[in-house]
Amino acid sequence: MTHTSGPWNFRGMTRAIVSAPNKDGCYSTIGHISESLMIGEQEHFANAALIAAAPALLAAARQALDYLETLPYQPSIHPSTKAQDALHDAIVAAQGFPV
């Protein structure tokens, strides 16, 4: 499973539309984030911004994990090992399959 390559962006007034340019330069819709009565407008657009940043965040997580894997082995309680585990889990969750 692969995602639509980034960068993603969002726009909208009453609902946010997350989109990305395709190979022809046209924009493809990634998703519509409809405003909910349960959250305010600021939270609505913050959610859209976070979704739009997903490809860049995934790439940064992969780079950080690659770096941490070059460090000498540390006990499982060491902060770098905890960060490595957290990055690994986040990448698996984002891509839907093991690293």
C-alpha positions as CSV (number, residue, x, y, z in Angstrom):
1,M,0.0,0.0,0.0
2,T,1.4,3.4,-0.9
3,H,0.0,6.9,-0.4
4,T,-0.3,9.7,-2.8
5,S,3.1,11.4,-2.9
6,G,3.4,14.8,-1.4
7,P,3.4,17.7,-0.9
8,W,-0.2,17.8,0.2
9,N,-2.0,21.0,1.0
10,F,-5.4,22.1,2.2
11,R,-7.8,24.9,1.5
12,G,-11.4,25.6,2.3
13,M,-13.8,27.8,4.2
14,T,-16.4,25.7,5.8
15,R,-14.7,22.4,5.1
16,A,-11.1,21.7,4.4
17,I,-10.0,19.9,1.2
18,V,-6.7,18.1,1.4
19,S,-5.1,17.7,-2.1
20,A,-1.9,16.9,-3.9
21,P,-0.7,17.6,-7.5
22,N,-0.7,14.5,-9.7
23,K,1.8,13.8,-12.5
24,D,-0.1,16.1,-14.9
25,G,0.0,19.0,-12.5
26,C,-3.7,18.9,-11.7
27,Y,-4.7,18.5,-8.1
28,S,-6.2,15.2,-6.8
29,T,-8.4,15.3,-3.7
30,I,-6.9,13.3,-0.8
31,G,-9.8,14.0,1.5
32,H,-12.6,16.3,2.7
33,I,-12.6,17.2,6.3
34,S,-16.0,18.5,7.1
35,E,-16.5,20.8,10.0
36,S,-18.2,19.1,12.9
37,L,-20.4,20.5,15.6
38,M,-18.1,18.7,18.1
39,I,-15.0,20.8,17.3
40,G,-14.4,24.4,16.5
41,E,-13.2,26.0,13.3
42,Q,-9.6,26.3,14.6
43,E,-9.4,22.6,15.5
44,H,-11.0,21.7,12.2
45,F,-8.3,23.5,10.2
46,A,-5.5,22.3,12.6
47,N,-6.7,18.7,11.8
48,A,-6.5,19.5,8.0
49,A,-3.0,21.0,8.4
50,L,-1.8,17.9,10.2
51,I,-3.2,15.6,7.5
52,A,-1.7,17.7,4.8
53,A,1.7,17.5,6.6
54,A,1.5,13.7,6.7
55,P,3.9,12.9,3.7
56,A,6.6,15.3,5.1
57,L,6.2,13.9,8.6
58,L,6.5,10.3,7.3
59,A,9.6,11.2,5.4
60,A,11.2,12.9,8.4
61,A,10.3,9.9,10.6
62,R,12.0,7.6,8.2
63,Q,15.1,9.7,8.1
64,A,15.3,9.9,11.9
65,L,14.8,6.2,12.2
66,D,17.6,5.6,9.6
67,Y,19.9,7.8,11.7
68,L,19.0,6.2,15.0
69,E,19.7,2.7,13.6
70,T,23.3,3.8,12.9
71,L,23.9,4.5,16.6
72,P,25.5,1.8,18.9
73,Y,23.1,-0.5,20.6
74,Q,21.6,0.9,23.8
75,P,19.6,-0.8,26.5
76,S,15.8,-0.7,25.9
77,I,15.4,2.1,28.6
78,H,17.8,4.5,26.8
79,P,16.0,7.5,25.2
80,S,17.4,6.8,21.7
81,T,16.0,3.3,21.9
82,K,12.6,4.6,23.0
83,A,12.6,7.2,20.2
84,Q,13.6,4.4,17.7
85,D,10.7,2.3,18.9
86,A,8.2,5.2,18.7
87,L,9.4,6.2,15.2
88,H,9.1,2.5,14.1
89,D,5.6,2.2,15.4
90,A,4.5,5.5,13.9
91,I,5.9,4.5,10.5
92,V,4.1,1.2,10.6
93,A,0.9,2.9,11.5
94,A,1.2,5.5,8.7
95,Q,2.1,3.0,5.9
96,G,0.0,0.1,7.1
97,F,2.7,-2.5,6.9
98,P,6.0,-3.3,8.8
99,V,9.1,-1.3,8.1
